[in-house]
Amino acid sequence: MRDDHDMRIVREAVSGVVVPLVVVSILVGAVILGTSEANAAPAPQLPVGATVPTEPGPRQFGRSEATRYDRDRPGAAPAGTNDFGCVPSAAHPRPVILVHGTDASAYSDWAMIAPILVDDGRCVFALDYGRVPDRDGNALGDMRTSAHQLAAFVDVVRERTGAESVDLVGYSQGANVARWYVNLLGGAAVVERWVGLASPSRGSIAYGLAPLLAAIPGGPDLVEALTSLAVRQQMAGSPELAELNAGGDTVPGVTYTTIGSRVDEMIQPASSMALDGPDTHAVFVQDGCPQDLSGHFLAPYDPYVADLVRLALDPSAEPRAACVPVRLGTGIAQVVLDSHS
């Protein structure tokens, strides 16, 4: 009996300690979880037509894989991007903002290059922009509106990171949207470097098809009806590109670098990608790697091109990518298949 009495006393004593500890642990856990949730940086709200993808996707090494993943999981963000808790380092004080091309997304265009920039220790951000009512896809609307959407995103990134200035990297139409923001919307005050990858600086020729359509009465309207307003605006000779370039290709205070291919399928002559003005640089893939014949569509998924982007953002960086042969026309057929899948 005494043993039972003693055991009961022990059990009650243990219970008197354990139960409160369990309760305290639960309460502390709830507080910690609640604090973590409260401190989690919410995705910013952008103007109608633009969104910030927040679901981290895997690193990709090919456009087809990135496009399929993006279709299956809308709202995917390139690995490592859109971390609004990212604090720019002394080595890389300016966040990098990536601007995708026509009928694409932050993920489908940047799923390879973005993680490379993140690996360098940069804060990297990317938005989806240019959506229009009753249409699926991004970057289909008026690029002037898209430039305003980009401006709002830049403001958010600067506010969240505390950075005074940013660098912009635009691919295809994204290069023109980024330059519209820099040159015509006051973006030069907060942009240090503009990098245009496969930039249709003076418009797309598409092996003579664009000028032919432009010369036909109603031709540009037909292009818009069959594709989008954004595509029409990227045609050589469009009023929008004339407006963009009217005051000169550049504005003071910004370093401009175009990265292009001499065998670009959409932009001829390739020299039309280059900008005129002080502090401008034109880099062509084949100048450093003659056997790399990647073109417009393969550009964001060519490791050599990705390294050129790194070096444009930081000319003192150590080159990494090897020069390897890429056959002419690589990736074009797959782009066509992906667009109809």
N, C-alpha and C positions, 0 to 999 in steps of 0.2 A: 504493500500500500504506500509506503513512504517513497518507494521508487516511482510509482505512478504520480504521486503528488509532486515530486521533484521534477519529473518530465513535463508535467503540465505547466509548472512555473517557467521552465526553460522555453517551452513552446510559446507561451504568452509573451515572454520577454523578447524572443526572436521576432514574433509577429509584430510586437510594438515597434520594433526597429525597421523591419523589412517593409511592412505595409506603407508607412510614411515615406520611406525611400522610393518605393515604386511610384507612389502618387507624385512625389516631387520630381522623379525622373520623367514621368509622363507630362507634367506641367512644364518642366524645363524644355523637353523635346518640342512641345507645342509652341512654346515661345520662340525657340530657335527656328523651327520651321516657318512660323509666322513671320519672324523677322527676315528670314531669307527670302520668303516670297515677297514681302513688302519692299525689300531692297533690290529685287530683280528688276533690271531696267526694262520697262515696257517698250514695245515696238512703237516708234513714233508714227503719228498720223501725218500723211502727206496730202496734197491737193488731190481732188478727184481725178482718177486716171493713173495714179501712181501708188505703189505700195512698197513696203520693205519686206522682202522675204526673210523669214526667221527660222525655218526648219532646217537645221544643218544637214547637208547632203554629203555624200562621199566624194573624195577626190576622183576626178575622171581624167582619162588620157586620150579620149576620142570624142568628136562631136556627136556621133550617133549614139554612143552610150549616154552622154549627157542629155541629149534631146529626149531619149526614151525615158530616162529617170525623171526628167522634168515633167513630161506628160503624165507619168504615173503618179507623181507627187507634186502637184502645183504648189508653189510657194516655197520650193526648196532654195536654200542659200548655199553658195559655194563654201566649202569647208573653211572654217576659221573666220568667216566674214560676219559683219553686222553684230559684232560684240560691242554693245554700247557701254560696257564697263572697261573697254580697252583704254589704257593710258599710254599715249605716245612716248617713246623713249627719247633720250638725248641724241642717240644715233639716228633715229628716224622720227623727228618731231612732227612731221606732217602726215596726217591720215591720207590714204589713197582711196579715191572714189572711182569705181569702175562703172562705165556707161555702155550698156549692150547695144547691139545693132537691131535692124528692122525685123519684126516678127520673131523675136527671140526673147531671152530672159537673162537675168543676172546669172542664173545657174547654167543655162545651155551655152552661153558664150564664155563664161569665166570659171568654169569648174576645174580647169587645169591651172591657169595663170594665177588666180586668186590665192590658192594655197601656197604657191611658190613665194608670193610676196609676203604672205603671213609667216612663212618659214624664215624669212629675212628679218623678222621682228617688227613688222609694220602693223599698224591698225588699218584694216582694209574693210571697205564698205561698198555695197552695191545695191541699187534699187531696180525695181521693175517700173517702167514708165510708158506713157504714150498709149494707154488703153482708150478705146472709144466705144460708145454705146452700140450694142447689138453686133459686136465683132469679138471673136476670140483672138487673143494674141496681144503682144505689147509692141510699142514703138510703131504704131500704125497711124497715129494722129499727126496734127500740125506740129512740126518740130519747134515752132516758136512756143507753143504751149508746153511741149516737152522740156524746153530749156527752163521755163519757169518752175516746172516740177523738180528739175535738177537743182535749181537755186534753193528751193525750200529744203531739199535733202542736205545740201551743203551746210545750210544754216543749222540744221539739226545735228549733224555730225560735229560741227565746230562747238556747238553748245554742250553736247554730251561729253566730248573728249577734252574740252578746254583748249583746243588747238587754235592758234591765230590764223593759220593758213592750211591749205590742202593741196594735194596734187590730183589731177584728173587724168584718167586713161579712158579714151573712147574708142570703140571699135565700129568701123563702117559708119552708119548713120550716127551712132553714138559720138563719134569724133566731131561731127558737125553740130550736134546738139550741145556738146560740151563747149565748143568754140563760140557758139551763139551766146551761151551764158557768160563766157569770159569776155568776149568782145563787145556785146551789145547790152548786157544786163548788169554790168558793173562787177562781174565776177573776178576781174583782174585784181581787185583790191584784196582778195583773199586766196587767190590761186598762184602758186609758185611755179608749177610745171604743168604744162598741157602736153599729153602724148596722144597722138592720133594714129591708131593702128588701122591700116587699109582705109585711110581717110578719103572719102569722095570730096575733097576740098573744093573742086570745081565741077563736081558732078560725075555721074556715071555715064559712060558711053556704051558699054555692053556690046563691044565689037560693031558699033555703028547703028545698032537697033534703036537706041534712045534718040539720036538726032533724026532718024527717019520718022519715028513716031511723032516727034516734036514738030516736024515739018508738015505733017498731015493735019488738015483742019479737024479739030476735036481729038487729035491724037493723045495729048496729055490727059484729057478728061477720060479717054478710054483706058489709059494706064491706071488712073485712079480708080475707075469702076472695077477693073479686073484685079487690082492689087490693093493699093491703099493710097491715101493722101501723102503719107510719108515717102512712099516710093516715087510718086510723081515729083515731090520736092527734091529728091536726090538726083533727078535727071539733069544732065548738063544743060545749062541755059535756063533753068527754072528761075522765076522771079525771086524765090526765097534765097537761092544761092547768090543771086546778084545782090540782094540786100545784105546778106552776110558778108560779102567780100567788098562791098561798095566803099567802105572807109579804109580799106587796106586789109591784108590778111591777118595782121596782128595788132596788138596794142602794147604799149610800154609796160615793163615790169614783169612780164611772164616769159618763161623759156618754153619755146614750142619745138617739139620733135615729132616728125612724121616717120612712121615705120611702114615700109611697103615692099611689095614684090614687083619686079619688072615684068612678071608674067601674070599680073592680076587679071582675073577673068572679067571683072566688072568695070575697071577703071583704066582707060587708055587715053593718051599715053600715060605711063606710070609716073612720069615727071610731073603730071598735073596734081599729084598728091602733095608735092612739096609746097611750102608756104614761102612767101617773100616778106622780108622784113628783118629787123635786127633780132639777134638772139634766136634764130631759127636754125634747125638742123634737119636734114633729110637723110634717112638711113634706109638703104635697100638691102634686103636679105642677100641677094646674089653678090653684092659687093664684098661681103665677108665670107660667103659660102656659095660659090658659083653652082655647085651641084644640087643645091636645095631649090627646087622649082615649085615650092608650095605657092599657092595663090590666095585669092581673097577669102575663100571659105575655110581653108585649112589654117589660116593664120593664127587663131587663138589656141590651136592644138598642135602647133609646131614647137618643140622644145627650144630650137634655136631662136625662133621669134620671141618666145617667152623670155629668153635671156636678154634679147635686145630691149624688151620692155624694162627689165630690171636695170639695165645700164642707162636707159634714158632717164629713169627716176633717180639714179645715183651713178653718175659717170665714174666715180672712184671705185665702184664695186668690182670684185674679181669676176671675170667671165667664167661661166660654168659649163655651158652646153657645148657638146662636140658638133662639128659640122658633118652631117651625114647626108647622103643622097636622098632626094625626094623627087619622084617622077612627076613630070608635067601632067596636070589634070587630076592628081591624087585627091580623092575625096568628093569630086564634083558629082559623080554618079550616085554616091551615097546620100548626098544632100538632096538630090532629086527624089530618091526613093523615100527618104525620111519625110519629105514635105507632102507625100501622098499616102503615108502610112496611117 
